Amino acid sequence: MTGATGTPEPEEFRDRARQWLATAARPRATDGAWGSGSDSVAVFENWTDDQERAHTARTQEWERTRYDQGWGALNWEAAYGGRDLPAYYEQLYRSEEAAFDVPHRTEIFPVTQQLVAPAIGIWGTDEQKRRWLRPMLRTDELACQLFSETEAGSDLAAVRTKAVRDGDHWVLDGHKVWTSGATVATWGVAVCRTDPDVRKHAGITVFLVRMDAPGVTVRPIRQMTGGASFNEVYLDGVVVPDTDRLGPVGEGWRVTLGVLAAERLDSGNLGLDNADRALDLARNLPRPLTGAEQQRSADLYVRALVQRLIGLRVTGALVAGREPGAEASVGKLYATETMRRTSDLVSDLLGPSLVADTGEWGTYAWTEHLLGAPGYSIAGGTDEIQHNILAERVLGLPKEPVR
């Protein structure tokens, strides 16, 4: 049944989504026995450059199909190819899509569609919205985040990448790090210092930078697991037209906060697939579980349920028309702890077979989780930053003075 506003009821929407998905994709196989299929539990992809580009192209093809058939950009207005549905309908759609064999969305896709595009929707000029929104929502163009710097750590207000105005252009010089998707991105959203003489939060401006512009150099960062999901990006005299500035000069901190808030909203489901996989490992272990292993398995099972409930609280805030605040930080903290406890359980269950590559299915593959999971205590704002947010916004503790 469709509501008075023209919005379909959630169950009606999900039923229509299932019907459409059945015409566009194959159902995901669910009858595979334990021990068959891929045993990858990598937290960060460990692809070559060619593999990343090939997978990105497959995912773009699927996202364009969604968009063209009216199942992409669901919460955007029709002018941008959307259906003007409440934001949580995207989550309803994703829950149905999970049952179908479609390409896994790597980080570049939610960054483009759920972080960068909304920031342009809020801060962009009419011309910028016309130029960028449809291509990004359809994934014809992809965007990465040029936020973090080695010297600034998690304090984005301490960025040193400079942008100096030269007539109707800006010249950017600096170094960004931990950038996912830099090799396949069309644009990079760069947080830059444009005024070094004011307090640090006030002298920041945001730009969209062409990743193929002269002076942009992308260098992969090799991970412990052997892959290179992240990159460092050098900006050496990169010329950016003022028309590619996002938001007013000096207001970049506010633009950045909006992107970070969206990133934390998207992190609540982190690690749940691997937590479920670890519990499957416990169920299929060829020996009885010890008392400690049973306790850890039960703990992880309950944590996964609670994490999903936290995600529903975030969705509930969106349904109520308010932007989640503390819920997003709680979800981020809870998700990273779930990933830690997944590692602990798997270490107990597998023992020495975890670190010996014997070729046995579902054993040594877990090293990719163990080595990658700690990274999420930093990604999207460190655990310490999330604790500060909760201390200030929930407990009402005083903020650290801005220097």
N, C-alpha and C positions, 0 to 999 in steps of 0.2 A: 504494500500500500504506500502511496506517495503522500507525504505530509502536505499541510496547507501551504507551505512555502514552496512547494514543487520539489522538495528534496525527498528522494526515496527513503523509505525506512531502512535501517541497517540490514535487516535480513533480506529484504527485497533487493537491495544493492548487491549483497554478497551472492545471491542467487543469480543475478544477471551477470556478475563478474565470472562466476563459475561457468555459466553457459558460453560466454564469449571466449574464455580461456580454452574451453574444450574445442573450439573451432580454430584456435590459433597456435596451440602448443600440445605436446604429448604429456599425458599424466606422468608424474615422477614415479619410478619403480619403487614399490613399498614392500615387495615380497622377497627381497634379497635376504639370504640367510646371513647371520653373523659370520664375518670372515670373508665376505665377498665384496666386490666393488672397491672403490677408492678408500684407503684408510688415512687420507690426509687430514690432519687437524691443525694445519699451519694457521697461525694468527695473522701473519703477514705473508703475502704471496712471495714465492721464491722462483720467479720466472726470469727468463732471459728477456732482453729488450724486444726481440721478435715475438716471443710468446705473449708479452704484455700487450703489444700492439694488435696482435691477432685476436686476443680475447676482448680487448676494448672494442674492436670493430664488430665482433659478434654481438656484444651487449648493446652497442649503438643501434644496430639493426633491429634488435628486439624493442628497445625503447622508442624508436621511431614508429614501429608498428603500433605499439600502445598509444602513442600520442595521436597518430593519424586516425585511429579507430575510436578515439574519445575516452581512452582509459589511462591517459597520462595527464599530468598537470591538473589533477582532479579539483584541487581547491583554488585554482586560478580562474579568473573571469574569462568569458568567451573570447574577448579580444586577444588573449594570449593562448588560445587553443584549449582552454579549460572548461569546467562545468560548474564552477562557483559552488562547490560542495564544501561542507565543513572540513577542517584540516584532518580530522581523525579518519575520514573516509579513505585516505591514502593507506592508513594502517589496516583498515578493513580489507582493502584490495590486496595488500601484500600478504595478508594471512591466507587468502585464497590462492594467490599466485604460488605460494610455497609448495603447493601440491602438484605443480607442473614443472616440467623439465625445461627451464628457461635459464639463460646465462646468469651466473652469479654476478651481482653488481659490486665491482671493486670500489674503493673509497672515492675515486674521482667522480663517480656518478652522484652519490648523495651530496658531496661537496658542491657540485655544480647546481643540482636541482633543488636542494633543500637548504643550502647555506648561502651560496653566492646569488642565485636568482632572487630569493626573497630580499636580500640586502639591496639589490638593484631596484626591486619593486618599491622599497621604502625610500631610498636615498637617490635613485637615479632621476635624471631629467626625463621629460617626455621623449626626447630624441634617443637617449640611452635605453629607455625601456623598449622603444620601437626597434632599436638596433640589436639588442642583446637578449631580450627575454625569450622570444620564440626559439631562436637557435639554441639557447641553453636548455630550455625545457624539453626540446625535442632531441637534445644531445648532438645536434650538428656541430656545436662548439662546446668544448669542455673547459672547465676552469679549476685551477689548483690554488692553494693558499700559500702566499709568500709572507708568512707571519714570523715564525721563530728565527732567532739569531743565536749564534753561539755565545755572544757576550751578554745577551739579555736574559737567557734562560726562560722561565715562565713569566717574567715581567715584561709583557709586550710593550708597556709604556716606556721601556728603556731601550727601544730600538735605535740603532745607529745608522741604518740605511738612509742616505740623504736624498732629498729631492729639492733641486734648486730651480727656481723659475727663470726662464729665458724667453721673454715675450709671451707668445701663446703656446709655449711648450715648457716641459719640465725635463731636467736631466737627472737621472737616478744613478746613484753609485752605492753599492753595498753588497752584502752577502747574506743569503737566507739558507736555512738548513731544515732537515726533516720534512721536505716537501714530497708528499705522495702524488704520483701521477704527473710529475713535471715533464716527462718525456712524451706524453700523449696529450697534454693540455694545449688548448689554443690560447688561453688567457691565464695570467697569474694575478691574483689580487694581492697587491703589495702595500704593506703598512710602512710608511716612510716618515722620517722626521723632516718637517719643512720649516720649523722655527726652533733653533736651539736655545733661544734666550728667554723662553717662557717656561712655566712649570711643565714637567714632562708630559702630562696627560693632555695639555693644551696645544702642543706643537706638532701634532701628528695629522697626516693627511693620507687618504687611501687612493690608490690608482689601479686601473686595470692595464696590465702590461702584456703586449703580444709576446708569447714565448718564443717566437721565431724572429724577434726584432734584433737588429745588430747590437751587440754588446751583452746579450743574454747567453750565458753558458750554463748548461746543466751537467752535473757530474753525479753519477750514481754512488750511493753509500753502501758498501758491502756489509751485510749483517752477519751475525754469528752463525746463522743457519745456512749461509752460503748465497742467499738471494740478495736482491737489491731493490726492495720496495720503495725506499726513500731516496731522496736526492738532495744535494746542495745546489743552490742556484746563485751564480755570480751576476751582478748587474754592474757593468762597466760603461759609464757614459751613455746609458740607454735613454733615448729621446722619446718622451711620451707627450702627445698633444693634450692640452688642457681639457679637451672634450672627453678624454678618457679618465678624468678625475671623478671619483665617486664621493659625493657629498661635498660640503663646503670645506675650504681650506681651514685647517686647524680643528676640524670636527671629526677627524679620523678615529679618535678613541671611541666615540659613540657608535660609529659604523662598525668598528671591530667588535665591540661588546655584543652587538646584535648577532654577528656571525658566530661568536663563541657560544652564545646562549643556544643557538640552533644546533651547534655541534654537540653540546651536552645533552640536548633532547634526543638526539639520534643515537646516543651511546648506551641507552638503557638496556638494549637487548644484547649487548656485547657478551660473548662467551657462552651464551645459553646452548648453542648447538654442541659445543665441546663438552659442556657439563652433562648434557644428555648422553653424549657418546661415552663419557667416563662412567656413567651409571650403567650403560649397556655392557661396558667392559667388566664391571663388577658382577653383573648378572651372568655373564658368560665365562667367568674365570674357571679354569678346570680344577678347582680345588675349593673347599669351603672357605668363606671369609673368616678372618679372625674377629674378635670382639671389637678391636680398634678400627678395623676396616669397615665393619658394619656400622659403627657409630659415624665414621667419616662419610660413608655413603648416604646414610640417613640425613646427615647435616647438609650435604650438597643437594640432595633431593628437595629438602625444605627450602634451602636458599634459592634454588631455581624457581620454586613456586612464588616465594616472596618477591623475587626480582620481577617476575611477570606481573605481580600485583602492583608493584611500584610503577611499571610501565602503564598499567591501566589508570593509575592516579594521574600520570602525566596526560594521558588521553582524556581523562575526565576534566582536567583543567582546560584543555583545548575545547572540549564540548561546551563547557560553561562560558566560553568566550574570553578567557583570561590567559595570559602568557605564564606558563609554569616558571617558577623561580627556584625555590629551594628544592622542589621535587626533582629537578634536573640534576642538581648537584648530588642529592642523595642517591639517585639512580646511577650516576657515574661512579661514585664511591662504592656502592654495593656491587656493581658489575665488576670492577677491578678486583674486589675481594673474592667474588665468585670464581674468577679466573685463577687467583692464587690457590684457593681451596681445591679447585679441579686439579691443579698441578700436584698438590699434596696427596690427594687420593690416588692419582695415577702412579705416583712414585711408590706409594705403599703397595699397590696391587701388582706392579710389574717388577719391582726390585731390580736386580742386575740386568734383566732382559730389556729394560728401558734404554740402557746405554750401550747395548751390544747389538750391532746391526746383523742379525742372523737371517734376515729375510722373512721372518715370521710376521704375518699380517697383524696390524694393530699393536705393535710393540714399539720398535725404534721410531716409528712415525711420530710418537708423542714427544720426542725431543723438540720438534718444531713448536709445539705449544709451550713447553717449559721455557724455551729460550725467548719466545716472542711475547708471552703474557706479561712479563714485568714492564714492557714498554707502554702498556696502557695506563700505568700509574702516572705517566707523564703526558700522554696524548690528550688533547682536548682540555688542558688545564690540569696541573698536577694535583695529586691527592691533597697536598698542603693548601693549594689555592681553593679547592672545594671546601676544606675545613674552615678556611677564612670566611668564605661566603656564608656558610651556615652559622658561624659564630656571630657575624655581623647582622645577617638578615633574619635569623630565627631567634638567637639568644640575645640579640641586642647589644653585643659587646662593642666597645668603641673601635673605630677603624684606626689603623696605623696612620700617623700623620703623613700627608703627601709632602715629599721633599722636592 
